[in-house]
Amino acid sequence: MLDEYTRLVTGDYLPAFEMVILEGERLNSGSLKGKSVLMHFFIISCPHCIKSFKMLERIRENLKGEDGLLLISLGRGHSAEELEIFKEGNTLDISLAPDPDRSIYNRFAKSKVPRCYLFSKKGRLLFQVRGADENSYNQMEQLLKEDLAAG
């Protein structure tokens, strides 16, 4: 277990959820089967969350053009309107989704952001990180590359 606030351990399956990303696409955990999924939880006012976006953008750039990858950031406690304003003020190439009542976040953790969860194409948790430690994000990127390369 990563910390006392974490609800998931390596090997757990992707929890059930449904969300609508800002672009309007509806996603649920069942629709993500066969994809490598990197889920990122953040709050707008958190400096560590902003730092984590920089590392996620680097991962996105390094894996540009990779089929089978879904990278999505969920605004814990934020509405779609708040995320639209946030996105306008930042140059992000990452899909954002609101989680205003924390119903999705609560399936993953009890507290603390930023958090990233990497799920394999088989829907199992490969890696998780809390905070914005560059070494952890590098390790997560390597595992993501391996999962994308797996048949």
HELIX and SHEET records of a PDB file:
HELIX    1   1 SER A   29  LEU A   32  5                                   4    
HELIX    2   2 PRO A   47  ASN A   62  1                                  16    
HELIX    3   3 ALA A   80  GLU A   88  1                                   9    
HELIX    4   4 TYR A  105  PHE A  108  1                                   4    
HELIX    5   5 GLU A  134  ALA A  149  1                                  16    
SHEET    1   A 2 GLU A  18  VAL A  20  0                                        
SHEET    2   A 2 ARG A  26  ASN A  28 -1                                        
SHEET    1   B 5 SER A  95  ASP A  99  0                                        
SHEET    2   B 5 LEU A  69  ARG A  76  1                                        
SHEET    3   B 5 SER A  36  PHE A  42  1                                        
SHEET    4   B 5 ARG A 115  PHE A 119 -1                                        
SHEET    5   B 5 LEU A 125  ARG A 130 -1                                        
END                                                                             
